């Protein structure tokens, strides 16, 4: 149990650091506008990677890496609490149009990215 908690904590630190660096990079690419691009990119990319990862680990018999990689790294990388905060911030500013677009894009595209990750990895592993 203690070893698993350490794996999750270490993975979370790595994932959160990667999310921060991605947010800085995306901010430089797109500018720091009202629309939270860094968070949405992290959620979509993280969802794709989660889909690919769960298939890969499952098919290769490596599920013992789930705590570190899925819960830790990708859990720290994706940003649902940040997503909730950004949605509230947009609503609090009266930007219901952007809040609706943000929620719709985040949910629909992130789920589509997860499905794409699953299909991509299944294709790669089948080759």
Long-range contacts (C-beta under 8 A, 24 or more apart in sequence): 4-67, 7-67, 7-68, 7-72, 8-67, 8-68, 8-71, 8-72, 8-75, 9-72, 10-68, 10-72, 11-67, 11-68, 11-69, 11-71, 11-72, 11-73, 11-74, 11-75, 11-76, 12-71, 12-72, 12-73, 12-75, 12-76, 13-76, 14-72, 14-73, 14-76, 15-72, 15-73, 15-74, 15-75, 15-76, 15-77, 15-78, 16-76, 16-77, 17-76, 18-73, 18-76, 18-77, 19-76, 19-77, 19-78, 19-79, 22-77, 34-90, 34-93, 34-95, 34-98, 35-98, 35-101, 35-102, 36-82, 36-86, 36-102, 39-79, 39-82, 39-83, 39-86, 39-106, 40-83, 40-102, 40-105, 40-106, 40-109, 42-77, 42-78, 42-79, 43-78, 43-79, 43-80, 43-83, 43-106, 43-110, 44-106, 44-109, 44-110, 44-113, 45-77, 45-113, 46-74, 46-77, 46-78, 46-79, 46-110, 47-78, 47-110, 47-111, 47-113, 47-114, 47-117, 48-113, 48-114, 48-116, 48-117, 48-120, 49-74, 49-77, 49-117, 50-74, 50-78, 50-114, 50-117, 51-113, 51-114, 51-115, 51-116, 51-117, 51-118, 51-119, 51-120, 51-121, 52-117, 52-118, 52-120, 52-121, 53-117, 53-121, 54-118, 55-117, 55-118, 55-121, 55-122, 55-125, 56-121, 56-125, 59-125, 60-125
